[in-house]
Amino acid sequence: LIERTGQDALVTALAHLMKYLASFGDTPHRPTIFHAPAAPPISIQDYLARLAKYFQCSDGCLILGLLYIDRLVKMHPDFVVSNLNIHRVLSTSLMVAAKFNDDVFYSNKYYAKVAGVRVREMNRLEEKFLELIDWRLYVLPQEFDEYLGMVLAPSRALRG
């Protein structure tokens, strides 16, 4: 199923989900280490496409990134994803997913450069992200399939 979709379609579907998720964070909330002073000028779609390309994420890595973000939000209901933090949360979750899941991964220096942050900041973001999800990186196959279905459902509905 995932192979037939293609990574561009997967990135587009994930970007729509991330944009939707970030739209709920427009109300005032407590800033975190992931917050930027202002929303980055790059769209979530373009940023996610950049990350997928240069991180060389597998399709599975992209789904894991979403799943890890969802874990974070479920484990910490006071953590609000917004337009001010979605880029950093996304880059961190994908970096962690790539390191855990993919055969080829890079140094934090490389990931930081692609993500547009300093390496020291990337290190802190990774540490905090892993702490927030309690280092729970393993995903059961049925859980993965559930999230994959959630991502692909809108595109399947359009095709009828």
C-alpha positions as YAML, in Angstrom:
chain: A
units: angstrom
residues:
- id: 1
  name: LEU
  ca: [0.00, 0.00, 0.00]
- id: 2
  name: ILE
  ca: [2.70, 2.49, 0.98]
- id: 3
  name: GLU
  ca: [4.79, 1.61, -2.10]
- id: 4
  name: ARG
  ca: [1.91, 2.43, -4.48]
- id: 5
  name: THR
  ca: [1.38, 5.86, -2.95]
- id: 6
  name: GLY
  ca: [4.73, 7.43, -3.75]
- id: 7
  name: GLN
  ca: [6.67, 9.71, -1.46]
- id: 8
  name: ASP
  ca: [5.44, 12.98, -3.01]
- id: 9
  name: ALA
  ca: [1.83, 12.01, -2.31]
- id: 10
  name: LEU
  ca: [2.78, 10.87, 1.18]
- id: 11
  name: VAL
  ca: [4.57, 14.17, 1.88]
- id: 12
  name: THR
  ca: [1.55, 16.12, 0.62]
- id: 13
  name: ALA
  ca: [-0.86, 14.12, 2.79]
- id: 14
  name: LEU
  ca: [1.38, 14.48, 5.85]
- id: 15
  name: ALA
  ca: [1.80, 18.20, 5.24]
- id: 16
  name: HIS
  ca: [-1.99, 18.65, 5.20]
- id: 17
  name: LEU
  ca: [-2.25, 16.77, 8.50]
- id: 18
  name: MET
  ca: [0.56, 18.82, 10.06]
- id: 19
  name: LYS
  ca: [-0.97, 22.09, 8.86]
- id: 20
  name: TYR
  ca: [-4.31, 21.04, 10.32]
- id: 21
  name: LEU
  ca: [-2.67, 20.05, 13.61]
- id: 22
  name: ALA
  ca: [-0.77, 23.35, 13.83]
- id: 23
  name: SER
  ca: [-3.96, 25.33, 13.18]
- id: 24
  name: PHE
  ca: [-5.27, 24.33, 16.62]
- id: 25
  name: GLY
  ca: [-2.33, 26.02, 18.32]
- id: 26
  name: ASP
  ca: [-3.35, 29.57, 17.47]
- id: 27
  name: THR
  ca: [-4.66, 30.17, 20.97]
- id: 28
  name: PRO
  ca: [-2.16, 31.41, 23.56]
- id: 29
  name: HIS
  ca: [-0.15, 28.64, 25.20]
- id: 30
  name: ARG
  ca: [3.06, 28.12, 27.12]
- id: 31
  name: PRO
  ca: [6.12, 28.27, 24.82]
- id: 32
  name: THR
  ca: [8.51, 25.34, 24.74]
- id: 33
  name: ILE
  ca: [12.05, 24.73, 23.52]
- id: 34
  name: PHE
  ca: [10.50, 23.97, 20.11]
- id: 35
  name: HIS
  ca: [9.00, 27.45, 19.67]
- id: 36
  name: ALA
  ca: [10.43, 29.94, 17.21]
- id: 37
  name: PRO
  ca: [10.05, 33.69, 17.86]
- id: 38
  name: ALA
  ca: [8.01, 33.92, 14.64]
- id: 39
  name: ALA
  ca: [6.55, 31.38, 12.23]
- id: 40
  name: PRO
  ca: [9.15, 30.42, 9.61]
- id: 41
  name: PRO
  ca: [8.45, 31.80, 6.13]
- id: 42
  name: ILE
  ca: [8.62, 28.32, 4.53]
- id: 43
  name: SER
  ca: [5.32, 26.47, 4.29]
- id: 44
  name: ILE
  ca: [4.86, 23.20, 6.14]
- id: 45
  name: GLN
  ca: [4.48, 21.44, 2.76]
- id: 46
  name: ASP
  ca: [7.77, 22.83, 1.40]
- id: 47
  name: TYR
  ca: [9.59, 22.23, 4.67]
- id: 48
  name: LEU
  ca: [8.41, 18.63, 4.90]
- id: 49
  name: ALA
  ca: [9.38, 18.04, 1.26]
- id: 50
  name: ARG
  ca: [12.84, 19.48, 2.02]
- id: 51
  name: LEU
  ca: [13.26, 17.29, 5.08]
- id: 52
  name: ALA
  ca: [12.10, 14.14, 3.26]
- id: 53
  name: LYS
  ca: [14.47, 14.82, 0.38]
- id: 54
  name: TYR
  ca: [17.63, 15.75, 2.29]
- id: 55
  name: PHE
  ca: [17.08, 13.51, 5.30]
- id: 56
  name: GLN
  ca: [16.51, 10.78, 2.71]
- id: 57
  name: CYS
  ca: [13.68, 9.49, 4.85]
- id: 58
  name: SER
  ca: [12.02, 6.24, 3.94]
- id: 59
  name: ASP
  ca: [8.24, 6.35, 3.62]
- id: 60
  name: GLY
  ca: [8.08, 4.46, 6.90]
- id: 61
  name: CYS
  ca: [10.17, 7.14, 8.55]
- id: 62
  name: LEU
  ca: [7.63, 9.79, 7.50]
- id: 63
  name: ILE
  ca: [4.79, 7.83, 9.10]
- id: 64
  name: LEU
  ca: [6.86, 7.25, 12.25]
- id: 65
  name: GLY
  ca: [7.51, 10.99, 12.50]
- id: 66
  name: LEU
  ca: [3.76, 11.63, 12.60]
- id: 67
  name: LEU
  ca: [3.24, 8.82, 15.08]
- id: 68
  name: TYR
  ca: [5.92, 10.19, 17.40]
- id: 69
  name: ILE
  ca: [4.36, 13.67, 17.30]
- id: 70
  name: ASP
  ca: [1.01, 12.14, 18.16]
- id: 71
  name: ARG
  ca: [2.60, 10.25, 21.06]
- id: 72
  name: LEU
  ca: [4.11, 13.47, 22.35]
- id: 73
  name: VAL
  ca: [0.75, 15.27, 22.25]
- id: 74
  name: LYS
  ca: [-1.10, 12.36, 23.87]
- id: 75
  name: MET
  ca: [1.49, 11.97, 26.62]
- id: 76
  name: HIS
  ca: [1.59, 15.73, 27.27]
- id: 77
  name: PRO
  ca: [-1.85, 17.27, 26.63]
- id: 78
  name: ASP
  ca: [-0.46, 20.67, 27.63]
- id: 79
  name: PHE
  ca: [1.98, 20.51, 24.69]
- id: 80
  name: VAL
  ca: [0.33, 22.48, 21.90]
- id: 81
  name: VAL
  ca: [1.52, 22.11, 18.32]
- id: 82
  name: SER
  ca: [1.35, 25.48, 16.59]
- id: 83
  name: ASN
  ca: [2.70, 27.42, 13.63]
- id: 84
  name: LEU
  ca: [5.51, 28.59, 15.93]
- id: 85
  name: ASN
  ca: [6.79, 25.09, 16.74]
- id: 86
  name: ILE
  ca: [5.60, 22.73, 14.00]
- id: 87
  name: HIS
  ca: [8.80, 23.09, 11.95]
- id: 88
  name: ARG
  ca: [11.09, 22.19, 14.85]
- id: 89
  name: VAL
  ca: [8.80, 19.43, 16.12]
- id: 90
  name: LEU
  ca: [8.59, 17.97, 12.62]
- id: 91
  name: SER
  ca: [12.32, 18.09, 11.92]
- id: 92
  name: THR
  ca: [13.09, 16.54, 15.31]
- id: 93
  name: SER
  ca: [10.52, 13.76, 14.99]
- id: 94
  name: LEU
  ca: [11.75, 12.87, 11.49]
- id: 95
  name: MET
  ca: [15.38, 12.90, 12.59]
- id: 96
  name: VAL
  ca: [14.60, 10.58, 15.50]
- id: 97
  name: ALA
  ca: [12.53, 8.34, 13.20]
- id: 98
  name: ALA
  ca: [15.32, 8.18, 10.62]
- id: 99
  name: LYS
  ca: [17.90, 7.27, 13.26]
- id: 100
  name: PHE
  ca: [15.66, 4.59, 14.72]
- id: 101
  name: ASN
  ca: [14.19, 3.12, 11.55]
- id: 102
  name: ASP
  ca: [16.34, 3.75, 8.51]
- id: 103
  name: ASP
  ca: [19.53, 1.92, 7.61]
- id: 104
  name: VAL
  ca: [21.22, 5.16, 6.54]
- id: 105
  name: PHE
  ca: [21.19, 8.22, 8.78]
- id: 106
  name: TYR
  ca: [23.37, 11.26, 9.25]
- id: 107
  name: SER
  ca: [25.02, 13.34, 11.95]
- id: 108
  name: ASN
  ca: [23.09, 15.91, 13.93]
- id: 109
  name: LYS
  ca: [25.26, 18.54, 12.24]
- id: 110
  name: TYR
  ca: [23.82, 17.51, 8.87]
- id: 111
  name: TYR
  ca: [20.23, 17.29, 10.18]
- id: 112
  name: ALA
  ca: [20.58, 20.72, 11.79]
- id: 113
  name: LYS
  ca: [21.80, 22.27, 8.55]
- id: 114
  name: VAL
  ca: [18.86, 20.82, 6.61]
- id: 115
  name: ALA
  ca: [16.40, 21.84, 9.33]
- id: 116
  name: GLY
  ca: [17.77, 25.38, 9.50]
- id: 117
  name: VAL
  ca: [18.88, 25.35, 13.13]
- id: 118
  name: ARG
  ca: [22.24, 25.26, 14.88]
- id: 119
  name: VAL
  ca: [23.64, 21.87, 15.80]
- id: 120
  name: ARG
  ca: [23.56, 22.65, 19.52]
- id: 121
  name: GLU
  ca: [19.88, 23.48, 19.23]
- id: 122
  name: MET
  ca: [19.23, 20.28, 17.25]
- id: 123
  name: ASN
  ca: [20.93, 18.29, 20.01]
- id: 124
  name: ARG
  ca: [18.74, 19.93, 22.67]
- id: 125
  name: LEU
  ca: [15.59, 19.42, 20.59]
- id: 126
  name: GLU
  ca: [16.38, 15.75, 20.12]
- id: 127
  name: GLU
  ca: [17.10, 15.26, 23.81]
- id: 128
  name: LYS
  ca: [13.87, 17.01, 24.86]
- id: 129
  name: PHE
  ca: [11.77, 15.20, 22.25]
- id: 130
  name: LEU
  ca: [13.03, 11.78, 23.37]
- id: 131
  name: GLU
  ca: [12.45, 12.73, 26.99]
- id: 132
  name: LEU
  ca: [8.89, 13.87, 26.22]
- id: 133
  name: ILE
  ca: [8.00, 10.61, 24.47]
- id: 134
  name: ASP
  ca: [9.76, 8.66, 27.21]
- id: 135
  name: TRP
  ca: [12.13, 7.14, 24.64]
- id: 136
  name: ARG
  ca: [9.18, 5.12, 23.27]
- id: 137
  name: LEU
  ca: [10.35, 4.65, 19.69]
- id: 138
  name: TYR
  ca: [9.19, 1.10, 19.00]
- id: 139
  name: VAL
  ca: [5.93, 0.90, 17.08]
- id: 140
  name: LEU
  ca: [3.80, -2.20, 16.70]
- id: 141
  name: PRO
  ca: [2.99, -3.12, 13.08]
- id: 142
  name: GLN
  ca: [-0.76, -2.65, 13.66]
- id: 143
  name: GLU
  ca: [-0.15, 0.82, 15.12]
- id: 144
  name: PHE
  ca: [1.97, 1.74, 12.09]
- id: 145
  name: ASP
  ca: [-0.75, 0.48, 9.73]
- id: 146
  name: GLU
  ca: [-3.37, 2.51, 11.61]
- id: 147
  name: TYR
  ca: [-1.39, 5.74, 11.15]
- id: 148
  name: LEU
  ca: [-0.60, 4.92, 7.53]
- id: 149
  name: GLY
  ca: [-4.31, 4.44, 6.89]
- id: 150
  name: MET
  ca: [-5.06, 7.75, 8.61]
- id: 151
  name: VAL
  ca: [-2.58, 9.55, 6.33]
- id: 152
  name: LEU
  ca: [-3.74, 7.86, 3.13]
- id: 153
  name: ALA
  ca: [-7.51, 7.95, 3.82]
- id: 154
  name: PRO
  ca: [-8.11, 11.46, 2.41]
- id: 155
  name: SER
  ca: [-6.29, 10.70, -0.86]
- id: 156
  name: ARG
  ca: [-8.14, 7.38, -1.24]
- id: 157
  name: ALA
  ca: [-11.46, 9.16, -0.66]
- id: 158
  name: LEU
  ca: [-10.67, 11.61, -3.48]
- id: 159
  name: ARG
  ca: [-9.95, 8.77, -5.90]
- id: 160
  name: GLY
  ca: [-13.27, 7.16, -4.98]
...
